[in-house]
């Protein structure tokens, strides 16, 4: 009994099959199964899982270009943690369609202009997904994930926020932020003893503050703007193309989610303040004001028509809106920040670097802005004046072509997508149409690797490259704020050209491209600034 209490015998160890007339081969198999160890079973199951993973990958890959063997389960996950621009370029150049598989996610790259456009214009087959983890950070019910009619209707209610009349209202706060930060740039150089300082992070803070003032005005205190500017990079870092499907404490996705919630809480506070002010008849100073004003006007118009009252003196918005809660407004404006922050930070960093390297271009930008402001370097500009700056606008346009902030736009296949005659993207796959190769097409852009604003100022790039300029996307999900974004950059670099002189201090990594959601110089753009003397 004592021996039985301290030992364990496998229930299969002495098992005997009942007498039967099995063939010898079956007897051998049954005997082998009965005497197989637990470790052997585990290794067998692992081998089956590996084989299934490979077979699944090969079946999804089909005829397109991709690795001949997938590292079991994880694929090129480690490389995705530190994406290299050169690796992306190699991936795009290996074929019109190519693929990788990371963990459970099969990823298809659409590299040519026509394939990229086909994906972006196929809402019946694909929908935006940003990245897998994005719904947990932006919110499951975020409007950017809406599809079909729901997305179209929601978007109609936002169109009025980016009309010419609306954009004009946002200019004063933008000018104020630029003036403040350009003075700060001088202080940064002075504090460094005149030595170069990497300015990429300064530019990120600048563009974050400009966005917050444009979206939420001065309802947000300076302290909250600073906190958001400092922490927003956590959101960017969390949104890798491929991530674990769950958020684990103290990981990048966990910190990113916390930062996103903090931003949305602050924006919701601003929405509450804006509602009070706009209900009292306040002027529009930011996007939040404009949206809430449309809600108020919609409610007045709807109540008047419902009750048979006169609508004389009432304003009917182009799209009648319901009342949105403070948090709904916050979540929508957070998606604007998500769409703009990294892209405008990338454009600003690359703009200051290339104009320091091209003083001939900077001189022409400076001359045009001085002339439009009639010799007053501190004079504010209106929208018509910004739109009249044809050369500065050409510089912005060329910069966005030459260093496109967004190089890929993640979509998810809602169902099997016959993207070509010979290949169907499987349901559930991530599809990544790229903008980069279309913007470097030598058949459209002469010397495409060169920065040359003349191609947009006096050349035919605008007309010839109409289908190639995918910086702001195309199709039902094209960028709602593309006009705003470009004019904002025109305002920024025009004002900087009048108030500042700056010098770029090149390093061996100045021309190496770093991918941090968007494209940045790897050395973070070391610069020195001086006040411009006229």
Buried (B, 14 or more C-beta within 10 A) or exposed (E): EEEEEEEEEEEEEEEEEEEEEEEEEEEEEBEEEBEEEEEEEEEEEEEEEEEEBBEBBBEBBBEBBBBEEBEEEBBBBEEBEEBEBEBBBEBBEBBBBBBBBBBEBBBBBBBBBEBBBBBBBBBEBBBBBBBBBBBBBBBEEBBBBBBEEEBEEBBBBBEBBBEEEBBBBBBEBBBBBBBEBBEBBBEBBEEEEEEBBBBBBBBBBBBBBBBBBBBBBBBBEEEBBEBBBBBBBBBBBBBBBBBBEEBEEEBBBBBBBBBBEBBBEBBBBBBEBBBEBBEEEEEBBBBBBBBBBBBBBBBBBBEBBEEEEEEEEEEBBEBBBEEBEBBBBBBBBBBBBBBBBBBBBBBBBBBBBBBBBBEEBBEBBBEBBBEBBEEEBEBBBEBEBBBBBEBBBBBBBBBBBBBBBBBBBBBBBBEEBEBBEEBBBBEBBBBBBBBBBBBBBEEBBEEBEEBBBBBBBEBEBEEBBEBBBBBBBBBBBEBBBBBBBBBBBBBBBBBBBBBBBBEBBBBEEBEBBBBBBBBBBBBBBBBBBBEBEE
